[in-house]
Amino acid sequence: MARRGVQEYLDAIQHLQEESEGEVSISVLAERLGVSRPSVSEMIRKLTEMGLVHHVPYGKVSLTEKGEHTVHSLSRRHCLWEIFLVRHLGLDAQQAYEAACELEHSTSSFVEEKLDDFLGHPELRSHSQPIPRAQNDTQ
């Protein structure tokens, strides 16, 4: 199973959970991702086996703590890459966003940490939104 597909599903579930303030239906998820309900059902079965989502057959889907951690890390990596690409490679915001969408999926936690160090531990994205903190950071 492709890592990127997993992350795209988790990201979509997170956004839909935020929008609906709760669990997500298979049909809404299928519509958001532009795929068939059977495809979503199969991926949800796999994500459940991986411990990333909670799903009761014929019920709704929600992220587990492990799934939330995965989405958080993906978002953080995306933000760090956007900053790097704008500051150091001179990409405009749209170019950086698109490239970061690709890079976030192949970035290890080690590289994420090194990128954060290199950038001086930024707290805000270029458009003044906070960057998710590393999971091991304390408040």
N, CA, C and O atoms as CSV, one atom per row, in Angstrom:
chain,resi,resn,atom,element,x,y,z
A,1,MET,N,N,0.857,-1.180,0.000
A,1,MET,CA,C,0.000,0.000,0.000
A,1,MET,C,C,0.897,1.235,0.000
A,1,MET,O,O,1.838,1.320,0.789
A,2,ALA,N,N,0.614,2.174,-0.866
A,2,ALA,CA,C,1.430,3.365,-0.987
A,2,ALA,C,C,1.297,4.245,0.243
A,2,ALA,O,O,0.191,4.499,0.720
A,3,ARG,N,N,2.441,4.713,0.759
A,3,ARG,CA,C,2.461,5.584,1.930
A,3,ARG,C,C,1.687,6.862,1.666
A,3,ARG,O,O,0.946,7.340,2.524
A,4,ARG,N,N,1.865,7.409,0.476
A,4,ARG,CA,C,1.195,8.661,0.140
A,4,ARG,C,C,-0.322,8.510,0.199
A,4,ARG,O,O,-1.003,9.390,0.725
A,5,GLY,N,N,-0.860,7.425,-0.326
A,5,GLY,CA,C,-2.297,7.200,-0.287
A,5,GLY,C,C,-2.821,7.190,1.134
A,5,GLY,O,O,-3.871,7.764,1.422
A,6,VAL,N,N,-2.091,6.541,2.016
A,6,VAL,CA,C,-2.471,6.499,3.428
A,6,VAL,C,C,-2.540,7.912,3.986
A,6,VAL,O,O,-3.519,8.283,4.634
A,7,GLN,N,N,-1.518,8.685,3.739
A,7,GLN,CA,C,-1.463,10.039,4.277
A,7,GLN,C,C,-2.555,10.922,3.696
A,7,GLN,O,O,-3.110,11.761,4.405
A,8,GLU,N,N,-2.872,10.750,2.423
A,8,GLU,CA,C,-3.937,11.546,1.819
A,8,GLU,C,C,-5.294,11.214,2.447
A,8,GLU,O,O,-6.107,12.107,2.686
A,9,TYR,N,N,-5.528,9.954,2.708
A,9,TYR,CA,C,-6.770,9.562,3.376
A,9,TYR,C,C,-6.838,10.146,4.780
A,9,TYR,O,O,-7.863,10.696,5.182
A,10,LEU,N,N,-5.738,10.023,5.528
A,10,LEU,CA,C,-5.727,10.545,6.897
A,10,LEU,C,C,-5.947,12.048,6.915
A,10,LEU,O,O,-6.684,12.567,7.753
A,11,ASP,N,N,-5.308,12.741,5.992
A,11,ASP,CA,C,-5.467,14.190,5.899
A,11,ASP,C,C,-6.918,14.559,5.584
A,11,ASP,O,O,-7.473,15.476,6.188
A,12,ALA,N,N,-7.519,13.851,4.652
A,12,ALA,CA,C,-8.918,14.116,4.293
A,12,ALA,C,C,-9.843,13.835,5.476
A,12,ALA,O,O,-10.773,14.601,5.726
A,13,ILE,N,N,-9.597,12.750,6.201
A,13,ILE,CA,C,-10.424,12.428,7.363
A,13,ILE,C,C,-10.299,13.517,8.412
A,13,ILE,O,O,-11.296,13.934,9.001
A,14,GLN,N,N,-9.068,13.983,8.649
A,14,GLN,CA,C,-8.869,15.043,9.642
A,14,GLN,C,C,-9.642,16.302,9.264
A,14,GLN,O,O,-10.340,16.878,10.099
A,15,HIS,N,N,-9.519,16.732,8.009
A,15,HIS,CA,C,-10.212,17.950,7.581
A,15,HIS,C,C,-11.734,17.789,7.671
A,15,HIS,O,O,-12.438,18.706,8.094
A,16,LEU,N,N,-12.223,16.639,7.276
A,16,LEU,CA,C,-13.667,16.403,7.352
A,16,LEU,C,C,-14.144,16.331,8.801
A,16,LEU,O,O,-15.236,16.804,9.116
A,17,GLN,N,N,-13.342,15.748,9.678
A,17,GLN,CA,C,-13.698,15.716,11.107
A,17,GLN,C,C,-13.798,17.135,11.661
A,17,GLN,O,O,-14.714,17.447,12.421
A,18,GLU,N,N,-12.852,17.993,11.276
A,18,GLU,CA,C,-12.873,19.382,11.742
A,18,GLU,C,C,-14.106,20.109,11.218
A,18,GLU,O,O,-14.750,20.863,11.947
A,19,GLU,N,N,-14.427,19.876,9.947
A,19,GLU,CA,C,-15.579,20.545,9.339
A,19,GLU,C,C,-16.894,20.091,9.966
A,19,GLU,O,O,-17.807,20.895,10.156
A,20,SER,N,N,-16.987,18.805,10.286
A,20,SER,CA,C,-18.247,18.266,10.804
A,20,SER,C,C,-18.261,18.170,12.327
A,20,SER,O,O,-19.284,17.840,12.928
A,21,GLU,N,N,-17.123,18.459,12.941
A,21,GLU,CA,C,-16.974,18.353,14.392
A,21,GLU,C,C,-17.324,16.954,14.885
A,21,GLU,O,O,-17.970,16.801,15.922
A,22,GLY,N,N,-16.904,15.948,14.152
A,22,GLY,CA,C,-17.178,14.578,14.566
A,22,GLY,C,C,-16.663,13.571,13.570
A,22,GLY,O,O,-15.721,13.842,12.825
A,23,GLU,N,N,-17.275,12.420,13.559
A,23,GLU,CA,C,-16.872,11.335,12.685
A,23,GLU,C,C,-17.296,11.616,11.241
A,23,GLU,O,O,-18.111,12.498,10.971
A,24,VAL,N,N,-16.722,10.843,10.330
A,24,VAL,CA,C,-16.893,11.067,8.894
A,24,VAL,C,C,-17.522,9.829,8.253
A,24,VAL,O,O,-17.150,8.702,8.581
A,25,SER,N,N,-18.464,10.035,7.351
A,25,SER,CA,C,-19.070,8.900,6.647
A,25,SER,C,C,-18.202,8.499,5.458
A,25,SER,O,O,-17.452,9.308,4.911
A,26,ILE,N,N,-18.322,7.239,5.076
A,26,ILE,CA,C,-17.594,6.707,3.923
A,26,ILE,C,C,-17.979,7.469,2.653
A,26,ILE,O,O,-17.116,7.772,1.828
A,27,SER,N,N,-19.262,7.779,2.490
A,27,SER,CA,C,-19.702,8.462,1.266
A,27,SER,C,C,-19.141,9.874,1.175
A,27,SER,O,O,-18.763,10.309,0.087
A,28,VAL,N,N,-19.079,10.595,2.282
A,28,VAL,CA,C,-18.513,11.951,2.274
A,28,VAL,C,C,-17.013,11.887,1.974
A,28,VAL,O,O,-16.486,12.709,1.224
A,29,LEU,N,N,-16.343,10.916,2.558
A,29,LEU,CA,C,-14.916,10.747,2.298
A,29,LEU,C,C,-14.664,10.399,0.833
A,29,LEU,O,O,-13.729,10.920,0.224
A,30,ALA,N,N,-15.488,9.527,0.268
A,30,ALA,CA,C,-15.350,9.167,-1.147
A,30,ALA,C,C,-15.536,10.387,-2.040
A,30,ALA,O,O,-14.795,10.584,-3.003
A,31,GLU,N,N,-16.534,11.201,-1.708
A,31,GLU,CA,C,-16.782,12.411,-2.496
A,31,GLU,C,C,-15.605,13.371,-2.403
A,31,GLU,O,O,-15.186,13.927,-3.418
A,32,ARG,N,N,-15.062,13.576,-1.205
A,32,ARG,CA,C,-13.937,14.487,-1.009
A,32,ARG,C,C,-12.711,14.046,-1.797
A,32,ARG,O,O,-12.008,14.868,-2.384
A,33,LEU,N,N,-12.462,12.736,-1.804
A,33,LEU,CA,C,-11.271,12.213,-2.466
A,33,LEU,C,C,-11.479,11.927,-3.950
A,33,LEU,O,O,-10.518,11.693,-4.684
A,34,GLY,N,N,-12.738,11.946,-4.390
A,34,GLY,CA,C,-13.025,11.684,-5.792
A,34,GLY,C,C,-12.801,10.236,-6.183
A,34,GLY,O,O,-12.356,9.947,-7.293
A,35,VAL,N,N,-13.111,9.321,-5.262
A,35,VAL,CA,C,-12.966,7.888,-5.525
A,35,VAL,C,C,-14.265,7.178,-5.169
A,35,VAL,O,O,-15.167,7.774,-4.581
A,36,SER,N,N,-14.353,5.910,-5.528
A,36,SER,CA,C,-15.582,5.159,-5.273
A,36,SER,C,C,-15.704,4.762,-3.801
A,36,SER,O,O,-14.713,4.679,-3.077
A,37,ARG,N,N,-16.941,4.522,-3.384
A,37,ARG,CA,C,-17.187,4.063,-2.013
A,37,ARG,C,C,-16.483,2.738,-1.733
A,37,ARG,O,O,-15.902,2.582,-0.658
A,38,PRO,N,N,-16.512,1.763,-2.675
A,38,PRO,CA,C,-15.778,0.516,-2.404
A,38,PRO,C,C,-14.268,0.746,-2.207
A,38,PRO,O,O,-13.639,0.089,-1.378
A,39,SER,N,N,-13.702,1.674,-2.969
A,39,SER,CA,C,-12.273,1.981,-2.797
A,39,SER,C,C,-12.009,2.547,-1.408
A,39,SER,O,O,-11.038,2.174,-0.750
A,40,VAL,N,N,-12.882,3.452,-0.966
A,40,VAL,CA,C,-12.733,4.037,0.363
A,40,VAL,C,C,-12.898,2.957,1.425
A,40,VAL,O,O,-12.120,2.900,2.378
A,41,SER,N,N,-13.901,2.104,1.268
A,41,SER,CA,C,-14.127,1.036,2.246
A,41,SER,C,C,-12.913,0.135,2.382
A,41,SER,O,O,-12.546,-0.254,3.491
A,42,GLU,N,N,-12.292,-0.197,1.265
A,42,GLU,CA,C,-11.102,-1.052,1.299
A,42,GLU,C,C,-9.946,-0.350,2.005
A,42,GLU,O,O,-9.258,-0.960,2.823
A,43,MET,N,N,-9.730,0.927,1.696
A,43,MET,CA,C,-8.639,1.655,2.352
A,43,MET,C,C,-8.933,1.828,3.840
A,43,MET,O,O,-8.019,1.730,4.659
A,44,ILE,N,N,-10.173,2.080,4.201
A,44,ILE,CA,C,-10.525,2.229,5.616
A,44,ILE,C,C,-10.276,0.917,6.359
A,44,ILE,O,O,-9.836,0.927,7.508
A,45,ARG,N,N,-10.556,-0.203,5.709
A,45,ARG,CA,C,-10.261,-1.502,6.326
A,45,ARG,C,C,-8.767,-1.617,6.618
A,45,ARG,O,O,-8.373,-2.058,7.698
A,46,LYS,N,N,-7.940,-1.222,5.657
A,46,LYS,CA,C,-6.489,-1.283,5.838
A,46,LYS,C,C,-6.021,-0.310,6.919
A,46,LYS,O,O,-5.175,-0.652,7.745
A,47,LEU,N,N,-6.570,0.895,6.909
A,47,LEU,CA,C,-6.182,1.888,7.915
A,47,LEU,C,C,-6.592,1.451,9.320
A,47,LEU,O,O,-5.897,1.737,10.295
A,48,THR,N,N,-7.721,0.758,9.415
A,48,THR,CA,C,-8.169,0.222,10.701
A,48,THR,C,C,-7.191,-0.840,11.185
A,48,THR,O,O,-6.815,-0.854,12.357
A,49,GLU,N,N,-6.782,-1.721,10.292
A,49,GLU,CA,C,-5.806,-2.763,10.633
A,49,GLU,C,C,-4.477,-2.152,11.080
A,49,GLU,O,O,-3.789,-2.715,11.931
A,50,MET,N,N,-4.121,-1.021,10.516
A,50,MET,CA,C,-2.879,-0.330,10.869
A,50,MET,C,C,-3.017,0.470,12.170
A,50,MET,O,O,-2.029,0.990,12.688
A,51,GLY,N,N,-4.218,0.564,12.684
A,51,GLY,CA,C,-4.441,1.306,13.919
A,51,GLY,C,C,-4.513,2.813,13.743
A,51,GLY,O,O,-4.342,3.563,14.704
A,52,LEU,N,N,-4.766,3.259,12.513
A,52,LEU,CA,C,-4.784,4.694,12.224
A,52,LEU,C,C,-6.177,5.309,12.283
A,52,LEU,O,O,-6.320,6.511,12.507
A,53,VAL,N,N,-7.203,4.484,12.083
A,53,VAL,CA,C,-8.585,4.974,12.160
A,53,VAL,C,C,-9.431,3.991,12.960
A,53,VAL,O,O,-9.109,2.811,13.103
A,54,HIS,N,N,-10.503,4.525,13.461
A,54,HIS,CA,C,-11.516,3.702,14.123
A,54,HIS,C,C,-12.728,3.669,13.202
A,54,HIS,O,O,-13.200,4.708,12.740
A,55,HIS,N,N,-13.226,2.455,12.941
A,55,HIS,CA,C,-14.381,2.327,12.058
A,55,HIS,C,C,-15.178,1.093,12.438
A,55,HIS,O,O,-14.630,-0.002,12.567
A,56,VAL,N,N,-16.437,1.277,12.609
A,56,VAL,CA,C,-17.360,0.171,12.830
A,56,VAL,C,C,-18.040,-0.081,11.490
A,56,VAL,O,O,-18.496,0.870,10.855
A,57,PRO,N,N,-18.124,-1.339,11.037
A,57,PRO,CA,C,-18.768,-1.590,9.735
A,57,PRO,C,C,-20.122,-0.877,9.611
A,57,PRO,O,O,-20.948,-0.905,10.523
A,58,TYR,N,N,-20.312,-0.253,8.477
A,58,TYR,CA,C,-21.505,0.531,8.147
A,58,TYR,C,C,-21.637,1.791,9.007
A,58,TYR,O,O,-22.679,2.447,9.010
A,59,GLY,N,N,-20.583,2.112,9.724
A,59,GLY,CA,C,-20.596,3.311,10.561
A,59,GLY,C,C,-19.632,4.360,10.024
A,59,GLY,O,O,-19.161,4.289,8.889
A,60,LYS,N,N,-19.367,5.311,10.862
A,60,LYS,CA,C,-18.496,6.412,10.470
A,60,LYS,C,C,-17.050,6.142,10.864
A,60,LYS,O,O,-16.750,5.191,11.586
A,61,VAL,N,N,-16.161,7.003,10.371
A,61,VAL,CA,C,-14.722,6.854,10.540
A,61,VAL,C,C,-14.191,8.007,11.376
A,61,VAL,O,O,-14.659,9.138,11.253
A,62,SER,N,N,-13.216,7.719,12.224
A,62,SER,CA,C,-12.511,8.777,12.952
A,62,SER,C,C,-11.052,8.366,13.109
A,62,SER,O,O,-10.722,7.181,13.087
A,63,LEU,N,N,-10.193,9.353,13.267
A,63,LEU,CA,C,-8.776,9.079,13.466
A,63,LEU,C,C,-8.535,8.557,14.877
A,63,LEU,O,O,-9.177,8.992,15.833
A,64,THR,N,N,-7.614,7.632,14.991
A,64,THR,CA,C,-7.137,7.205,16.296
A,64,THR,C,C,-6.035,8.178,16.726
A,64,THR,O,O,-5.658,9.066,15.961
A,65,GLU,N,N,-5.532,8.016,17.919
A,65,GLU,CA,C,-4.423,8.857,18.373
A,65,GLU,C,C,-3.214,8.686,17.450
A,65,GLU,O,O,-2.536,9.659,17.120
A,66,LYS,N,N,-2.950,7.454,17.041
A,66,LYS,CA,C,-1.847,7.186,16.114
A,66,LYS,C,C,-2.091,7.878,14.774
A,66,LYS,O,O,-1.158,8.421,14.183
A,67,GLY,N,N,-3.329,7.866,14.289
A,67,GLY,CA,C,-3.673,8.549,13.045
A,67,GLY,C,C,-3.506,10.054,13.160
A,67,GLY,O,O,-3.002,10.698,12.240
A,68,GLU,N,N,-3.929,10.619,14.288
A,68,GLU,CA,C,-3.765,12.061,14.511
A,68,GLU,C,C,-2.295,12.445,14.539
A,68,GLU,O,O,-1.913,13.482,13.996
A,69,HIS,N,N,-1.468,11.618,15.167
A,69,HIS,CA,C,-0.025,11.873,15.215
A,69,HIS,C,C,0.559,11.878,13.801
A,69,HIS,O,O,1.388,12.727,13.473
A,70,THR,N,N,0.132,10.942,12.974
A,70,THR,CA,C,0.630,10.851,11.603
A,70,THR,C,C,0.259,12.100,10.800
A,70,THR,O,O,1.091,12.638,10.070
A,71,VAL,N,N,-0.978,12.557,10.933
A,71,VAL,CA,C,-1.430,13.757,10.222
A,71,VAL,C,C,-0.672,14.984,10.716
A,71,VAL,O,O,-0.269,15.832,9.920
A,72,HIS,N,N,-0.481,15.076,12.018
A,72,HIS,CA,C,0.240,16.201,12.610
A,72,HIS,C,C,1.661,16.286,12.041
A,72,HIS,O,O,2.126,17.359,11.659
A,73,SER,N,N,2.330,15.147,11.994
A,73,SER,CA,C,3.693,15.101,11.488
A,73,SER,C,C,3.743,15.495,10.014
A,73,SER,O,O,4.639,16.228,9.597
A,74,LEU,N,N,2.796,15.017,9.235
A,74,LEU,CA,C,2.716,15.358,7.814
A,74,LEU,C,C,2.535,16.857,7.627
A,74,LEU,O,O,3.191,17.459,6.778
A,75,SER,N,N,1.655,17.461,8.408
A,75,SER,CA,C,1.410,18.894,8.318
A,75,SER,C,C,2.665,19.691,8.683
A,75,SER,O,O,3.000,20.677,8.027
A,76,ARG,N,N,3.340,19.254,9.723
A,76,ARG,CA,C,4.570,19.928,10.157
A,76,ARG,C,C,5.634,19.869,9.056
A,76,ARG,O,O,6.276,20.875,8.755
A,77,ARG,N,N,5.814,18.704,8.467
A,77,ARG,CA,C,6.808,18.552,7.402
A,77,ARG,C,C,6.472,19.448,6.213
A,77,ARG,O,O,7.359,20.061,5.619
A,78,HIS,N,N,5.199,19.517,5.876
A,78,HIS,CA,C,4.764,20.379,4.774
A,78,HIS,C,C,5.147,21.831,5.061
A,78,HIS,O,O,5.715,22.504,4.201
A,79,CYS,N,N,4.843,22.307,6.246
A,79,CYS,CA,C,5.148,23.695,6.612
A,79,CYS,C,C,6.639,23.983,6.531
A,79,CYS,O,O,7.053,25.005,5.983
A,80,LEU,N,N,7.440,23.083,7.075
A,80,LEU,CA,C,8.890,23.289,7.052
A,80,LEU,C,C,9.417,23.327,5.629
A,80,LEU,O,O,10.273,24.151,5.305
A,81,TRP,N,N,8.914,22.441,4.775
A,81,TRP,CA,C,9.357,22.459,3.386
A,81,TRP,C,C,8.937,23.742,2.683
A,81,TRP,O,O,9.717,24.300,1.911
A,82,GLU,N,N,7.733,24.217,2.930
A,82,GLU,CA,C,7.295,25.476,2.310
A,82,GLU,C,C,8.256,26.603,2.658
A,82,GLU,O,O,8.678,27.359,1.783
A,83,ILE,N,N,8.598,26.714,3.926
A,83,ILE,CA,C,9.507,27.781,4.364
A,83,ILE,C,C,10.860,27.642,3.682
A,83,ILE,O,O,11.402,28.622,3.173
A,84,PHE,N,N,11.403,26.444,3.667
A,84,PHE,CA,C,12.693,26.215,3.027
A,84,PHE,C,C,12.661,26.612,1.555
A,84,PHE,O,O,13.554,27.309,1.071
A,85,LEU,N,N,11.635,26.168,0.854
A,85,LEU,CA,C,11.544,26.410,-0.583
A,85,LEU,C,C,11.396,27.888,-0.924
A,85,LEU,O,O,11.928,28.348,-1.935
A,86,VAL,N,N,10.682,28.627,-0.097
A,86,VAL,CA,C,10.523,30.067,-0.327
A,86,VAL,C,C,11.806,30.806,0.040
A,86,VAL,O,O,12.329,31.586,-0.756
A,87,ARG,N,N,12.309,30.560,1.243
A,87,ARG,CA,C,13.487,31.287,1.740
A,87,ARG,C,C,14.762,30.974,0.978
A,87,ARG,O,O,15.532,31.878,0.653
A,88,HIS,N,N,14.990,29.705,0.691
A,88,HIS,CA,C,16.295,29.291,0.194
A,88,HIS,C,C,16.347,28.934,-1.283
A,88,HIS,O,O,17.427,28.908,-1.873
A,89,LEU,N,N,15.209,28.663,-1.883
A,89,LEU,CA,C,15.202,28.358,-3.307
A,89,LEU,C,C,14.455,29.399,-4.121
A,89,LEU,O,O,14.461,29.347,-5.351
A,90,GLY,N,N,13.808,30.350,-3.443
A,90,GLY,CA,C,13.154,31.452,-4.125
A,90,GLY,C,C,11.857,31.105,-4.831
A,90,GLY,O,O,11.434,31.834,-5.728
A,91,LEU,N,N,11.218,30.009,-4.449
A,91,LEU,CA,C,9.941,29.669,-5.063
A,91,LEU,C,C,8.864,30.616,-4.553
A,91,LEU,O,O,8.942,31.110,-3.428
A,92,ASP,N,N,7.860,30.866,-5.386
A,92,ASP,CA,C,6.735,31.666,-4.894
A,92,ASP,C,C,5.846,30.756,-4.046
A,92,ASP,O,O,6.050,29.543,-4.001
A,93,ALA,N,N,4.867,31.348,-3.380
A,93,ALA,CA,C,4.046,30.606,-2.419
A,93,ALA,C,C,3.349,29.403,-3.051
A,93,ALA,O,O,3.321,28.327,-2.454
A,94,GLN,N,N,2.790,29.568,-4.241
A,94,GLN,CA,C,2.088,28.455,-4.894
A,94,GLN,C,C,3.042,27.341,-5.296
A,94,GLN,O,O,2.744,26.163,-5.099
A,95,GLN,N,N,4.193,27.711,-5.860
A,95,GLN,CA,C,5.183,26.711,-6.235
A,95,GLN,C,C,5.665,25.949,-5.007
A,95,GLN,O,O,5.811,24.728,-5.042
A,96,ALA,N,N,5.912,26.684,-3.918
A,96,ALA,CA,C,6.385,26.051,-2.682
A,96,ALA,C,C,5.332,25.107,-2.119
A,96,ALA,O,O,5.657,24.015,-1.652
A,97,TYR,N,N,4.069,25.527,-2.162
A,97,TYR,CA,C,2.986,24.678,-1.657
A,97,TYR,C,C,2.942,23.365,-2.426
A,97,TYR,O,O,2.879,22.291,-1.827
A,98,GLU,N,N,2.976,23.450,-3.750
A,98,GLU,CA,C,2.885,22.250,-4.584
A,98,GLU,C,C,4.084,21.326,-4.378
A,98,GLU,O,O,3.924,20.108,-4.291
A,99,ALA,N,N,5.286,21.903,-4.301
A,99,ALA,CA,C,6.475,21.076,-4.082
A,99,ALA,C,C,6.451,20.451,-2.686
A,99,ALA,O,O,6.829,19.291,-2.520
A,100,ALA,N,N,6.013,21.209,-1.692
A,100,ALA,CA,C,5.938,20.691,-0.321
A,100,ALA,C,C,4.955,19.531,-0.230
A,100,ALA,O,O,5.154,18.605,0.557
A,101,CYS,N,N,3.895,19.577,-1.034
A,101,CYS,CA,C,2.929,18.470,-1.060
A,101,CYS,C,C,3.610,17.167,-1.467
A,101,CYS,O,O,3.241,16.096,-0.985
A,102,GLU,N,N,4.586,17.252,-2.337
A,102,GLU,CA,C,5.324,16.070,-2.767
A,102,GLU,C,C,6.379,15.674,-1.736
A,102,GLU,O,O,6.513,14.497,-1.401
A,103,LEU,N,N,7.120,16.649,-1.238
A,103,LEU,CA,C,8.233,16.371,-0.328
A,103,LEU,C,C,7.792,15.837,1.030
A,103,LEU,O,O,8.475,14.996,1.615
A,104,GLU,N,N,6.668,16.313,1.534
A,104,GLU,CA,C,6.207,15.903,2.862
A,104,GLU,C,C,6.024,14.398,2.966
A,104,GLU,O,O,6.177,13.823,4.044
A,105,HIS,N,N,5.702,13.766,1.861
A,105,HIS,CA,C,5.409,12.330,1.872
A,105,HIS,C,C,6.653,11.456,1.940
A,105,HIS,O,O,6.570,10.285,2.309
A,106,SER,N,N,7.794,12.013,1.589
A,106,SER,CA,C,9.013,11.201,1.578
A,106,SER,C,C,10.031,11.661,2.619
A,106,SER,O,O,11.187,11.238,2.589
A,107,THR,N,N,9.606,12.519,3.534
A,107,THR,CA,C,10.515,13.064,4.537
A,107,THR,C,C,10.461,12.232,5.820
A,107,THR,O,O,9.394,12.030,6.402
A,108,SER,N,N,11.619,11.761,6.243
A,108,SER,CA,C,11.705,10.991,7.487
A,108,SER,C,C,11.684,11.939,8.683
A,108,SER,O,O,11.872,13.146,8.528
A,109,SER,N,N,11.458,11.399,9.857
A,109,SER,CA,C,11.476,12.231,11.066
A,109,SER,C,C,12.871,12.802,11.294
A,109,SER,O,O,13.004,13.913,11.809
A,110,PHE,N,N,13.914,12.061,10.920
A,110,PHE,CA,C,15.280,12.567,11.042
A,110,PHE,C,C,15.478,13.810,10.171
A,110,PHE,O,O,16.010,14.820,10.631
A,111,VAL,N,N,15.044,13.728,8.906
A,111,VAL,CA,C,15.183,14.871,7.996
A,111,VAL,C,C,14.308,16.032,8.474
A,111,VAL,O,O,14.715,17.190,8.387
A,112,GLU,N,N,13.114,15.729,8.974
A,112,GLU,CA,C,12.245,16.767,9.521
A,112,GLU,C,C,12.971,17.536,10.625
A,112,GLU,O,O,12.942,18.766,10.652
A,113,GLU,N,N,13.612,16.816,11.523
A,113,GLU,CA,C,14.339,17.441,12.633
A,113,GLU,C,C,15.494,18.301,12.119
A,113,GLU,O,O,15.694,19.421,12.589
A,114,LYS,N,N,16.244,17.781,11.164
A,114,LYS,CA,C,17.380,18.526,10.596
A,114,LYS,C,C,16.894,19.770,9.842
A,114,LYS,O,O,17.525,20.824,9.920
A,115,LEU,N,N,15.795,19.654,9.125
A,115,LEU,CA,C,15.225,20.796,8.405
A,115,LEU,C,C,14.775,21.868,9.393
A,115,LEU,O,O,15.011,23.057,9.176
A,116,ASP,N,N,14.134,21.453,10.464
A,116,ASP,CA,C,13.713,22.386,11.510
A,116,ASP,C,C,14.921,23.107,12.100
A,116,ASP,O,O,14.884,24.324,12.284
A,117,ASP,N,N,15.997,22.367,12.399
A,117,ASP,CA,C,17.231,22.975,12.913
A,117,ASP,C,C,17.791,23.978,11.918
A,117,ASP,O,O,18.130,25.102,12.286
A,118,PHE,N,N,17.889,23.568,10.654
A,118,PHE,CA,C,18.448,24.428,9.604
A,118,PHE,C,C,17.670,25.740,9.479
A,118,PHE,O,O,18.255,26.802,9.263
A,119,LEU,N,N,16.360,25.654,9.615
A,119,LEU,CA,C,15.508,26.845,9.473
A,119,LEU,C,C,15.440,27.686,10.743
A,119,LEU,O,O,14.800,28.738,10.754
A,120,GLY,N,N,16.092,27.235,11.812
A,120,GLY,CA,C,16.092,28.000,13.048
A,120,GLY,C,C,14.825,27.839,13.871
A,120,GLY,O,O,14.450,28.743,14.619
A,121,HIS,N,N,14.169,26.708,13.741
A,121,HIS,CA,C,12.956,26.391,14.509
A,121,HIS,C,C,11.848,27.443,14.336
A,121,HIS,O,O,11.400,28.045,15.311
A,122,PRO,N,N,11.418,27.655,13.098
A,122,PRO,CA,C,10.372,28.665,12.862
A,122,PRO,C,C,9.069,28.285,13.552
A,122,PRO,O,O,8.748,27.105,13.694
A,123,GLU,N,N,8.331,29.287,13.974
A,123,GLU,CA,C,7.048,29.045,14.631
A,123,GLU,C,C,5.864,29.395,13.750
A,123,GLU,O,O,4.753,28.913,13.970
A,124,LEU,N,N,6.107,30.249,12.734
A,124,LEU,CA,C,5.018,30.678,11.862
A,124,LEU,C,C,5.348,30.401,10.408
A,124,LEU,O,O,6.497,30.516,9.983
A,125,ARG,N,N,4.319,30.031,9.648
A,125,ARG,CA,C,4.446,29.883,8.203
A,125,ARG,C,C,4.511,31.269,7.587
A,125,ARG,O,O,4.325,32.272,8.276
A,126,SER,N,N,4.772,31.322,6.308
A,126,SER,CA,C,4.896,32.601,5.622
A,126,SER,C,C,3.615,33.419,5.685
A,126,SER,O,O,3.681,34.645,5.602
A,127,HIS,N,N,2.459,32.795,5.828
A,127,HIS,CA,C,1.203,33.529,5.916
A,127,HIS,C,C,0.706,33.606,7.363
A,127,HIS,O,O,-0.498,33.629,7.617
A,128,SER,N,N,1.652,33.646,8.304
A,128,SER,CA,C,1.413,33.908,9.726
A,128,SER,C,C,0.600,32.849,10.461
A,128,SER,O,O,0.105,33.115,11.556
A,129,GLN,N,N,0.451,31.673,9.897
A,129,GLN,CA,C,-0.212,30.584,10.618
A,129,GLN,C,C,0.861,29.806,11.372
A,129,GLN,O,O,1.971,29.637,10.868
A,130,PRO,N,N,0.542,29.330,12.575
A,130,PRO,CA,C,1.544,28.590,13.347
A,130,PRO,C,C,1.900,27.257,12.698
A,130,PRO,O,O,1.063,26.610,12.069
A,131,ILE,N,N,3.137,26.870,12.862
A,131,ILE,CA,C,3.615,25.570,12.404
A,131,ILE,C,C,3.351,24.577,13.531
A,131,ILE,O,O,3.665,24.869,14.686
A,132,PRO,N,N,2.794,23.437,13.232
A,132,PRO,CA,C,2.611,22.445,14.299
A,132,PRO,C,C,3.943,22.132,14.963
A,132,PRO,O,O,4.957,21.962,14.286
A,133,ARG,N,N,3.939,22.056,16.271
A,133,ARG,CA,C,5.151,21.742,17.029
A,133,ARG,C,C,5.467,20.260,16.880
A,133,ARG,O,O,4.592,19.439,16.604
A,134,ALA,N,N,6.745,19.944,17.071
A,134,ALA,CA,C,7.137,18.534,17.065
A,134,ALA,C,C,6.397,17.843,18.201
A,134,ALA,O,O,6.184,18.446,19.253
A,135,GLN,N,N,6.008,16.605,18.010
A,135,GLN,CA,C,5.218,15.878,19.004
A,135,GLN,C,C,5.918,15.728,20.338
A,135,GLN,O,O,5.255,15.606,21.368
A,136,ASN,N,N,7.244,15.734,20.345
A,136,ASN,CA,C,7.954,15.572,21.602
A,136,ASN,C,C,8.243,16.900,22.286
A,136,ASN,O,O,8.832,16.908,23.367
A,137,ASP,N,N,7.843,18.040,21.683
A,137,ASP,CA,C,8.008,19.347,22.319
A,137,ASP,C,C,7.082,19.455,23.510
A,137,ASP,O,O,5.977,18.913,23.497
A,138,THR,N,N,7.520,20.138,24.519
A,138,THR,CA,C,6.662,20.392,25.680
A,138,THR,C,C,6.187,21.817,25.644
A,138,THR,O,O,6.862,22.701,25.115
A,139,GLN,N,N,5.038,22.034,26.204
A,139,GLN,CA,C,4.438,23.370,26.198
A,139,GLN,C,C,5.088,24.252,27.238
A,139,GLN,O,O,4.714,25.416,27.382
